[in-house]
Amino acid sequence: MTELVPLDLPTLRAGGKPAVARALGAIEARGGLARLAELLDTAATTGEGHVLGLTGPPGVGKSTLTNVLVSEIRGAGESLGILAVDPSSRLSGGALLGDRTRFKTDPADRDLFVRSMAARDRLGGLSDHAIAVAVLFSAVYDRVIVESVGIGQSESDVAMVADTVLLCIQPGSGDSLQFMKAGVMELPDIVVVTKADMGAPARRAAADVAGALGLGVRRTEGWTPPVVMVSSTARSGFDELSAAVADHRAFLGQADRGEARRRRHRQWVADAIRVGFGRHGLSRVDVEAALAASGGPFSAIRDLSERLADS
């Protein structure tokens, strides 16, 4: 089956959704394949698609927000890949919420691809396979949305793969208090308060979060995360949200993209080894040297994993 998987990006892009589906299947089933790792390394260093990460507790309205973003992105003529990362079934390892019915998409749209994946044992965070899928999407599509359930690991994992992180909270649920307690103030680039039509509780939640953001360390130096209030019922706030995302993209365009990539690659390798082999395993390897020797993060993960497994 591996000969059916496109192993270079031009072939992958030309093959459309069937080719992308085969590549994703290979990621999930044959993550250690050397040539697949090389493809992912190329995607990681050349992909230009903007990755937008959405995180927040279940029921906050992330899927509704995603549907609005899909309409705007496709309406602008940009291609889009969506990765929905769901909690895992302990029996099957599959995604509990993993159907795509919550997204209003056109299956015939050749420039829109939706994939659901399980978070496996990461408490709502991204598995290494999910990171690989997001990387591949960024090399194939103009825009990428990664939506995860905000449970424990989720927020920091999304920040590890996304260019722009949207943290969604809702008023009256204690989300804003948890936001301050959990120490995630430094992770979002934009905070979205949903259900703004609730009025005073929504304004209070927005004020609480804005105050907390002013006290925390920021994920991106020089960027002040805006707090945007949206309501799907009143259809309000979405223009402001789109403007905030565009502003952050423009801000990132002024930064050293190469250094940001290298920092992210180091994070991916270190995280994969720590998850697979524990902190002791991570202490036995030199991530920087492995990246330099292998040529990319996914080959480095593969090489280090094989070395640790054999030792």
NUVEX-245028 format. One record per residue (C-alpha): residue in three letters; z, x, y. Coordinates in nm, 2 decimals, decimal comma, always signed. Each point is the difference from the previous one (the first is absolute). Layout:
% NUVEX-245028
TORKOL residuo      Z      X      Y
TORKOL     ALA      Z      X      Y
...
% end
This chain:
% NUVEX-245028
TORKOL residuo      Z      X      Y
TORKOL     MET  +0,00  +0,00  +0,00
TORKOL     THR  +0,06  +0,29  +0,24
TORKOL     GLU  -0,37  +0,06  +0,04
TORKOL     LEU  -0,02  -0,34  +0,16
TORKOL     VAL  +0,24  +0,09  +0,27
TORKOL     PRO  -0,17  +0,13  +0,33
TORKOL     LEU  +0,14  +0,35  +0,04
TORKOL     ASP  -0,14  +0,07  +0,35
TORKOL     LEU  +0,05  -0,20  +0,32
TORKOL     PRO  -0,37  -0,07  +0,08
TORKOL     THR  -0,06  -0,15  -0,34
TORKOL     LEU  +0,32  -0,20  +0,03
TORKOL     ARG  -0,09  -0,14  +0,34
TORKOL     ALA  -0,36  -0,08  -0,11
TORKOL     GLY  +0,13  -0,18  -0,31
TORKOL     GLY  +0,19  -0,27  +0,19
TORKOL     LYS  +0,28  -0,20  -0,14
TORKOL     PRO  -0,08  +0,06  -0,37
TORKOL     ALA  +0,02  +0,37  +0,05
TORKOL     VAL  +0,32  -0,02  +0,20
TORKOL     ALA  +0,15  -0,22  -0,28
TORKOL     ARG  -0,09  +0,26  -0,27
TORKOL     ALA  +0,16  +0,27  +0,21
TORKOL     LEU  +0,31  -0,20  +0,05
TORKOL     GLY  +0,02  -0,07  -0,38
TORKOL     ALA  -0,03  +0,37  -0,06
TORKOL     ILE  +0,29  +0,07  +0,24
TORKOL     GLU  +0,22  -0,24  -0,18
TORKOL     ALA  -0,10  +0,10  -0,35
TORKOL     ARG  -0,09  +0,37  +0,02
TORKOL     GLY  +0,19  +0,14  +0,29
TORKOL     GLY  +0,00  +0,35  -0,15
TORKOL     LEU  -0,38  +0,04  -0,02
TORKOL     ALA  -0,09  +0,32  +0,17
TORKOL     ARG  -0,33  -0,12  +0,16
TORKOL     LEU  +0,17  -0,32  +0,12
TORKOL     ALA  +0,27  +0,22  +0,17
TORKOL     GLU  -0,28  +0,19  +0,17
TORKOL     LEU  -0,15  -0,32  +0,13
TORKOL     LEU  +0,33  -0,11  +0,14
TORKOL     ASP  +0,05  +0,34  +0,16
TORKOL     THR  -0,33  -0,04  +0,18
TORKOL     ALA  +0,09  -0,35  +0,11
TORKOL     ALA  +0,34  +0,12  +0,12
TORKOL     THR  -0,16  +0,27  +0,22
TORKOL     THR  -0,31  -0,19  +0,13
TORKOL     GLY  +0,10  -0,36  +0,01
TORKOL     GLU  -0,02  -0,15  +0,35
TORKOL     GLY  +0,10  -0,36  -0,07
TORKOL     HIS  +0,31  -0,11  +0,20
TORKOL     VAL  +0,28  -0,09  -0,24
TORKOL     LEU  +0,23  -0,28  +0,13
TORKOL     GLY  +0,32  -0,04  -0,19
TORKOL     LEU  +0,19  -0,34  +0,00
TORKOL     THR  +0,35  -0,01  -0,13
TORKOL     GLY  +0,29  -0,24  +0,03
TORKOL     PRO  +0,21  -0,23  -0,21
TORKOL     PRO  -0,15  -0,27  -0,22
TORKOL     GLY  -0,08  -0,32  +0,19
TORKOL     VAL  -0,03  +0,16  +0,34
TORKOL     GLY  -0,36  -0,09  +0,03
TORKOL     LYS  -0,19  +0,32  -0,09
TORKOL     SER  -0,27  -0,17  -0,19
TORKOL     THR  -0,06  -0,24  +0,29
TORKOL     LEU  -0,02  +0,29  +0,23
TORKOL     THR  -0,24  +0,18  -0,24
TORKOL     ASN  -0,23  -0,30  +0,00
TORKOL     VAL  -0,02  +0,01  +0,38
TORKOL     LEU  -0,08  +0,37  -0,01
TORKOL     VAL  -0,26  -0,05  -0,26
TORKOL     SER  -0,18  -0,26  +0,22
TORKOL     GLU  +0,01  +0,24  +0,30
TORKOL     ILE  -0,11  +0,31  -0,19
TORKOL     ARG  -0,29  -0,17  -0,18
TORKOL     GLY  -0,09  -0,19  +0,31
TORKOL     ALA  -0,05  +0,33  +0,17
TORKOL     GLY  -0,23  +0,12  -0,27
TORKOL     GLU  +0,23  +0,26  -0,15
TORKOL     SER  +0,04  +0,03  -0,38
TORKOL     LEU  +0,35  -0,04  -0,14
TORKOL     GLY  +0,20  +0,09  -0,31
TORKOL     ILE  +0,33  -0,19  -0,07
TORKOL     LEU  +0,26  +0,14  -0,23
TORKOL     ALA  +0,29  -0,25  -0,08
TORKOL     VAL  +0,29  +0,18  -0,16
TORKOL     ASP  +0,23  -0,24  -0,18
TORKOL     PRO  +0,33  +0,02  -0,19
TORKOL     SER  -0,04  +0,09  -0,36
TORKOL     SER  +0,06  -0,21  -0,31
TORKOL     ARG  +0,26  +0,20  -0,21
TORKOL     LEU  -0,18  -0,12  -0,31
TORKOL     SER  -0,36  +0,07  +0,08
TORKOL     GLY  +0,01  +0,24  +0,29
TORKOL     GLY  -0,25  -0,23  +0,17
TORKOL     ALA  +0,03  -0,16  +0,34
TORKOL     LEU  +0,21  -0,31  +0,01
TORKOL     LEU  -0,18  -0,14  +0,31
TORKOL     GLY  -0,32  +0,17  -0,09
TORKOL     ASP  -0,26  -0,27  +0,04
TORKOL     ARG  -0,21  +0,00  +0,31
TORKOL     THR  +0,03  -0,37  +0,08
TORKOL     ARG  +0,23  +0,07  +0,29
TORKOL     PHE  -0,29  +0,17  +0,18
TORKOL     LYS  -0,28  -0,22  +0,15
TORKOL     THR  -0,30  +0,22  -0,08
TORKOL     ASP  -0,36  -0,05  -0,10
TORKOL     PRO  -0,07  +0,14  -0,35
TORKOL     ALA  -0,36  +0,04  +0,09
TORKOL     ASP  +0,08  +0,22  +0,30
TORKOL     ARG  -0,13  +0,35  -0,10
TORKOL     ASP  +0,19  +0,17  +0,27
TORKOL     LEU  +0,34  -0,14  -0,10
TORKOL     PHE  +0,20  +0,12  -0,30
TORKOL     VAL  +0,34  -0,13  -0,10
TORKOL     ARG  +0,22  +0,17  -0,27
TORKOL     SER  +0,35  -0,09  -0,11
TORKOL     MET  +0,22  +0,27  -0,17
TORKOL     ALA  +0,35  +0,01  -0,14
TORKOL     ALA  +0,26  +0,21  +0,18
TORKOL     ARG  +0,13  +0,10  -0,35
TORKOL     ASP  +0,35  +0,14  +0,03
TORKOL     ARG  +0,00  +0,07  +0,37
TORKOL     LEU  +0,20  -0,30  +0,13
TORKOL     GLY  -0,29  -0,14  +0,19
TORKOL     GLY  -0,14  +0,33  +0,10
TORKOL     LEU  -0,33  +0,16  -0,08
TORKOL     SER  -0,08  +0,15  -0,34
TORKOL     ASP  -0,20  +0,32  -0,01
TORKOL     HIS  -0,30  -0,21  -0,11
TORKOL     ALA  +0,03  -0,22  +0,30
TORKOL     ILE  -0,01  +0,30  +0,23
TORKOL     ALA  -0,31  +0,12  -0,18
TORKOL     VAL  -0,16  -0,34  +0,05
TORKOL     ALA  +0,08  +0,00  +0,37
TORKOL     VAL  -0,15  +0,35  +0,04
TORKOL     LEU  -0,32  -0,11  -0,18
TORKOL     PHE  -0,03  -0,31  +0,21
TORKOL     SER  +0,03  +0,21  +0,32
TORKOL     ALA  -0,31  +0,20  -0,11
TORKOL     VAL  -0,20  -0,31  -0,08
TORKOL     TYR  +0,09  -0,26  +0,26
TORKOL     ASP  +0,04  +0,00  +0,38
TORKOL     ARG  +0,34  -0,16  -0,02
TORKOL     VAL  +0,27  -0,02  -0,26
TORKOL     ILE  +0,30  -0,23  -0,02
TORKOL     VAL  +0,29  +0,09  -0,23
TORKOL     GLU  +0,25  -0,29  -0,04
TORKOL     SER  +0,32  +0,06  -0,18
TORKOL     VAL  +0,32  -0,20  -0,07
TORKOL     GLY  +0,28  +0,15  +0,21
TORKOL     ILE  +0,26  +0,07  -0,27
TORKOL     GLY  +0,18  +0,33  +0,02
TORKOL     GLN  -0,26  +0,27  -0,04
TORKOL     SER  -0,28  -0,20  +0,17
TORKOL     GLU  +0,03  +0,10  +0,36
TORKOL     SER  +0,01  +0,37  -0,05
TORKOL     ASP  -0,28  -0,01  -0,26
TORKOL     VAL  -0,23  -0,19  +0,22
TORKOL     ALA  +0,06  +0,25  +0,28
TORKOL     MET  -0,10  +0,27  -0,24
TORKOL     VAL  -0,36  -0,14  -0,03
TORKOL     ALA  -0,07  -0,20  +0,31
TORKOL     ASP  -0,13  +0,11  +0,33
TORKOL     THR  +0,16  -0,29  +0,18
TORKOL     VAL  +0,31  -0,17  -0,15
TORKOL     LEU  +0,08  -0,36  +0,09
TORKOL     LEU  +0,35  -0,12  -0,08
TORKOL     CYS  +0,03  -0,38  -0,01
TORKOL     ILE  +0,33  -0,18  +0,05
TORKOL     GLN  +0,08  -0,36  +0,06
TORKOL     PRO  +0,26  -0,16  +0,23
TORKOL     GLY  +0,32  -0,15  -0,13
TORKOL     SER  -0,01  +0,18  -0,34
TORKOL     GLY  +0,21  +0,31  +0,08
TORKOL     ASP  -0,32  +0,22  -0,02
TORKOL     SER  +0,07  +0,15  +0,34
TORKOL     LEU  +0,35  +0,09  -0,09
TORKOL     GLN  -0,12  +0,15  -0,33
TORKOL     PHE  -0,26  +0,19  +0,19
TORKOL     MET  +0,27  +0,17  +0,20
TORKOL     LYS  +0,24  +0,06  -0,30
TORKOL     ALA  -0,26  +0,13  -0,24
TORKOL     GLY  -0,11  +0,29  +0,21
TORKOL     VAL  -0,37  -0,10  +0,00
TORKOL     MET  -0,03  +0,01  +0,38
TORKOL     GLU  -0,20  +0,32  -0,01
TORKOL     LEU  -0,26  -0,14  -0,24
TORKOL     PRO  -0,20  -0,27  +0,18
TORKOL     ASP  -0,27  +0,06  +0,26
TORKOL     ILE  +0,00  -0,37  +0,08
TORKOL     VAL  +0,26  -0,26  -0,07
TORKOL     VAL  -0,12  -0,36  -0,04
TORKOL     VAL  +0,24  -0,29  +0,04
TORKOL     THR  -0,15  -0,29  -0,18
TORKOL     LYS  +0,06  -0,37  +0,06
TORKOL     ALA  +0,02  +0,05  +0,37
TORKOL     ASP  -0,03  -0,38  +0,04
TORKOL     MET  +0,37  -0,02  -0,09
TORKOL     GLY  +0,07  +0,09  +0,36
TORKOL     ALA  +0,34  +0,15  +0,09
TORKOL     PRO  +0,08  +0,14  -0,34
TORKOL     ALA  -0,34  +0,18  +0,00
TORKOL     ARG  +0,06  +0,14  +0,34
TORKOL     ARG  +0,35  +0,12  -0,09
TORKOL     ALA  -0,13  +0,17  -0,32
TORKOL     ALA  -0,27  +0,18  +0,21
TORKOL     ALA  +0,26  +0,11  +0,25
TORKOL     ASP  +0,23  +0,13  -0,27
TORKOL     VAL  -0,28  +0,20  -0,16
TORKOL     ALA  -0,13  +0,14  +0,33
TORKOL     GLY  +0,35  +0,12  +0,08
TORKOL     ALA  +0,04  +0,17  -0,34
TORKOL     LEU  -0,34  +0,17  +0,04
TORKOL     GLY  +0,12  +0,15  +0,32
TORKOL     LEU  +0,28  +0,18  -0,18
TORKOL     GLY  -0,19  +0,12  -0,31
TORKOL     VAL  -0,22  +0,30  -0,08
TORKOL     ARG  -0,36  -0,10  +0,01
TORKOL     ARG  -0,25  +0,05  -0,28
TORKOL     THR  -0,27  +0,12  +0,24
TORKOL     GLU  +0,11  +0,23  +0,28
TORKOL     GLY  -0,11  -0,14  +0,34
TORKOL     TRP  -0,06  -0,35  -0,12
TORKOL     THR  +0,24  -0,29  +0,09
TORKOL     PRO  -0,03  -0,27  -0,27
TORKOL     PRO  -0,07  -0,34  +0,17
TORKOL     VAL  +0,16  -0,32  -0,12
TORKOL     VAL  -0,25  -0,28  -0,03
TORKOL     MET  +0,09  -0,37  -0,06
TORKOL     VAL  -0,25  -0,20  -0,20
TORKOL     SER  -0,02  -0,36  -0,12
TORKOL     SER  -0,25  -0,12  -0,26
TORKOL     THR  +0,10  -0,36  +0,08
TORKOL     ALA  -0,08  +0,03  +0,37
TORKOL     ARG  -0,27  +0,27  -0,06
TORKOL     SER  +0,16  +0,22  +0,27
TORKOL     GLY  +0,07  +0,37  +0,03
TORKOL     PHE  -0,29  +0,12  -0,22
TORKOL     ASP  -0,21  +0,13  +0,29
TORKOL     GLU  +0,30  +0,20  +0,11
TORKOL     LEU  +0,04  +0,13  -0,35
TORKOL     SER  -0,36  +0,11  -0,03
TORKOL     ALA  +0,03  +0,17  +0,34
TORKOL     ALA  +0,31  +0,19  -0,13
TORKOL     VAL  -0,18  +0,11  -0,31
TORKOL     ALA  -0,30  +0,12  +0,20
TORKOL     ASP  +0,23  +0,19  +0,24
TORKOL     HIS  +0,17  +0,18  -0,29
TORKOL     ARG  -0,34  +0,09  -0,15
TORKOL     ALA  -0,10  +0,14  +0,33
TORKOL     PHE  +0,33  +0,19  +0,03
TORKOL     LEU  -0,06  +0,15  -0,35
TORKOL     GLY  -0,35  +0,11  +0,10
TORKOL     GLN  +0,16  +0,24  +0,25
TORKOL     ALA  +0,22  +0,16  -0,26
TORKOL     ASP  -0,07  +0,29  -0,24
TORKOL     ARG  -0,14  -0,20  -0,29
TORKOL     GLY  -0,03  +0,31  -0,22
TORKOL     GLU  +0,37  +0,08  +0,02
TORKOL     ALA  +0,09  -0,36  -0,06
TORKOL     ARG  -0,21  +0,00  -0,32
TORKOL     ARG  +0,16  +0,32  -0,12
TORKOL     ARG  +0,35  -0,13  +0,06
TORKOL     ARG  -0,08  -0,32  -0,18
TORKOL     HIS  -0,15  +0,19  -0,30
TORKOL     ARG  +0,32  +0,20  -0,03
TORKOL     GLN  +0,20  -0,33  +0,00
TORKOL     TRP  -0,22  -0,15  -0,27
TORKOL     VAL  +0,03  +0,31  -0,23
TORKOL     ALA  +0,38  +0,04  +0,05
TORKOL     ASP  +0,06  -0,38  -0,05
TORKOL     ALA  -0,21  -0,01  -0,32
TORKOL     ILE  +0,17  +0,29  -0,16
TORKOL     ARG  +0,35  -0,13  +0,10
TORKOL     VAL  -0,08  -0,34  -0,15
TORKOL     GLY  -0,14  +0,15  -0,31
TORKOL     PHE  +0,23  +0,29  -0,07
TORKOL     GLY  +0,30  -0,05  +0,23
TORKOL     ARG  +0,14  +0,22  +0,26
TORKOL     HIS  +0,05  +0,28  -0,25
TORKOL     GLY  -0,37  -0,01  -0,08
TORKOL     LEU  -0,09  +0,01  +0,37
TORKOL     SER  +0,23  +0,30  +0,05
TORKOL     ARG  -0,21  +0,19  -0,26
TORKOL     VAL  -0,33  -0,03  +0,17
TORKOL     ASP  -0,16  +0,13  +0,33
TORKOL     VAL  -0,18  -0,29  +0,15
TORKOL     GLU  -0,17  +0,20  +0,27
TORKOL     ALA  -0,13  +0,25  -0,25
TORKOL     ALA  -0,12  -0,27  -0,23
TORKOL     LEU  -0,19  -0,17  +0,28
TORKOL     ALA  -0,16  +0,33  +0,10
TORKOL     ALA  -0,10  +0,08  -0,36
TORKOL     SER  -0,13  -0,34  -0,11
TORKOL     GLY  -0,19  -0,10  +0,31
TORKOL     GLY  +0,16  -0,34  +0,05
TORKOL     PRO  +0,31  -0,22  -0,05
TORKOL     PHE  -0,12  -0,18  -0,31
TORKOL     SER  -0,11  +0,31  -0,19
TORKOL     ALA  +0,33  +0,16  +0,10
TORKOL     ILE  +0,19  -0,30  -0,14
TORKOL     ARG  -0,20  +0,02  -0,32
TORKOL     ASP  +0,04  +0,38  -0,04
TORKOL     LEU  +0,37  +0,00  +0,08
TORKOL     SER  +0,07  -0,30  -0,23
TORKOL     GLU  -0,18  +0,17  -0,29
TORKOL     ARG  +0,20  +0,32  +0,06
TORKOL     LEU  +0,33  -0,17  +0,01
TORKOL     ALA  -0,07  -0,21  -0,30
TORKOL     ASP  -0,09  +0,31  -0,21
TORKOL     SER  +0,30  +0,20  +0,11
% end
